[in-house]
Amino acid sequence: MNLKPSEASSNFEQQERSQRTPAEWITFGISSGILISLIGLVFYVWFGTNYQEDPAITVSTSGEVRETGGNYYVPFEVSNVGGSTAESVQIIAELEMNGEVTESAEQQIDFLSGGETEEGAFIFSEDPQVGDITLRVASYKLP
């Protein structure tokens, strides 16, 4: 088989180009690993999380009551442990003394996504440490 000089050099160049250098293989391996990881994360988030569940909202006190200027501040934490987002979350606190509700306070959280926690404080004019505080979630709406 006789090849012309231009054909011989063309075949040699093609064979030389088809062989990859170690740097190219390393780059290919790293790129493939990143791509597979991203695809895996997408499937994990898509199938492994509870986005289809309704909101499940909990509220609790989260720290010490403090007094400032004759007012008592009761810190609280509200969490959405469900999967879906809740809007306009209404939280009510009632201060009960001697079996009677003496004060009540309200908070509205505009937006609480699944797994999110927000903090705030209720303000009372009477000492809540003397009575009983009841915290509850009154309502929310779905976006």
Secondary structure, DSSP 8 states (H G I E B T S, - for coil): ----HHHHHHHHHHHHHHS--HHHHHHHHHHHHHHHHHHHHHHHHHHHS-TTS---EEEEE-S--EEETTEEEEEEEEEE-SSS-EEEEEEEEEEEETTEEEEEEEEEEEEE-TT-EEEEEEEESS-TTTSEEEEEEEEEE--
